[in-house]
Amino acid sequence: MKAEDVEVVRGSGNVFRDMGHADPDVEQLKAIFAAEIIKMLDRKKLTVRAAHAQTGIAAADFSRIRNADLGRFTLDRLVSIINRLGSRIEVHVNLRDLETFTEALASIG
């Protein structure tokens, strides 16, 4: 394959949107929360069983999070897990109307 055969496409900043998922913003936020949970477990050197003992949340749930199997989790469940691990979430929200957002994406690509 030659270099000129490669098409470069700029992403939207949300891989789930780029892949055509139904709820890309929710999936992106779930992935961010899961990554933070994994960082906390790693920072505290907690196994899934030790995390269960500390929080009362099933070890299997921590295994699912580590494996990015987030289908069973709601955003509020992930927030609850983060809280039980001793952290709090601070959220900043930016809203854009869909037309402006779509135009911005089109200008990038």
C-alpha positions as CSV (number, residue, x, y, z in Angstrom):
1,M,0.0,0.0,0.0
2,K,1.4,3.4,-1.0
3,A,1.1,6.4,1.2
4,E,-1.1,8.2,-1.3
5,D,-3.6,5.3,-1.0
6,V,-4.3,6.1,2.6
7,E,-7.3,8.3,3.3
8,V,-7.1,10.4,6.5
9,V,-10.4,11.2,8.2
10,R,-10.5,13.5,11.1
11,G,-12.7,12.2,13.9
12,S,-15.4,14.1,15.9
13,G,-13.7,13.6,19.2
14,N,-16.1,10.8,20.1
15,V,-15.2,7.4,18.7
16,F,-18.7,6.1,19.4
17,R,-20.2,8.8,17.2
18,D,-17.7,8.1,14.5
19,M,-18.6,4.4,14.6
20,G,-22.4,5.2,14.3
21,H,-23.5,4.0,17.8
22,A,-27.0,4.9,18.9
23,D,-26.1,6.8,22.1
24,P,-22.6,8.0,21.5
25,D,-22.5,10.7,24.2
26,V,-23.7,8.3,26.9
27,E,-21.2,5.6,25.8
28,Q,-18.4,8.2,25.8
29,L,-19.2,9.3,29.3
30,K,-19.5,5.7,30.5
31,A,-16.0,5.0,29.0
32,I,-14.6,8.1,30.8
33,F,-16.1,7.0,34.1
34,A,-14.9,3.4,33.7
35,A,-11.3,4.7,32.9
36,E,-11.4,6.7,36.1
37,I,-12.5,3.7,38.1
38,I,-9.7,1.6,36.6
39,K,-7.2,4.4,37.5
40,M,-8.4,4.4,41.1
41,L,-8.1,0.7,41.4
42,D,-4.6,0.8,39.9
43,R,-3.5,3.7,42.1
44,K,-4.8,2.0,45.2
45,K,-3.5,-1.4,44.0
46,L,-6.9,-3.0,44.5
47,T,-7.8,-6.3,43.1
48,V,-11.4,-6.8,42.1
49,R,-11.9,-8.8,45.3
50,A,-10.3,-6.1,47.4
51,A,-12.4,-3.5,45.7
52,H,-15.5,-5.6,46.5
53,A,-14.5,-5.9,50.2
54,Q,-14.0,-2.1,50.4
55,T,-17.1,-1.0,48.6
56,G,-19.6,-3.9,48.7
57,I,-19.9,-3.8,44.9
58,A,-19.6,-7.2,43.3
59,A,-16.1,-8.2,42.2
60,A,-17.7,-9.3,38.9
61,D,-18.8,-5.7,38.3
62,F,-15.2,-4.5,38.7
63,S,-14.0,-7.2,36.3
64,R,-16.6,-6.0,33.7
65,I,-15.4,-2.5,34.1
66,R,-11.7,-3.6,33.7
67,N,-12.8,-5.4,30.5
68,A,-14.8,-2.4,29.2
69,D,-18.0,-4.5,29.3
70,L,-20.1,-1.5,30.2
71,G,-23.5,-2.6,28.8
72,R,-24.9,-3.5,32.2
73,F,-23.9,-0.1,33.7
74,T,-25.9,3.1,33.9
75,L,-24.2,6.4,34.4
76,D,-25.6,6.7,37.9
77,R,-24.2,3.2,38.8
78,L,-20.7,4.2,37.6
79,V,-21.0,7.4,39.6
80,S,-22.0,5.4,42.7
81,I,-19.0,3.1,42.3
82,I,-16.7,6.1,42.0
83,N,-18.2,7.6,45.2
84,R,-17.8,4.3,47.1
85,L,-14.1,4.3,46.0
86,G,-13.8,7.6,47.8
87,S,-13.8,10.1,45.0
88,R,-16.4,12.7,43.7
89,I,-17.2,13.8,40.2
90,E,-17.2,17.4,39.0
91,V,-19.0,17.9,35.7
92,H,-18.8,20.8,33.3
93,V,-21.3,20.8,30.5
94,N,-21.1,22.5,27.1
95,L,-24.2,22.4,25.0
96,R,-24.2,23.0,21.2
97,D,-27.2,22.8,19.0
98,L,-27.0,19.9,16.5
99,E,-26.9,22.1,13.4
100,T,-23.9,24.1,14.6
101,F,-22.2,20.9,15.7
102,T,-22.8,19.2,12.4
103,E,-21.5,22.1,10.5
104,A,-18.3,22.2,12.6
105,L,-17.7,18.5,11.9
106,A,-18.2,19.0,8.2
107,S,-15.7,21.8,8.1
108,I,-13.1,19.6,9.8
109,G,-13.5,16.5,7.5
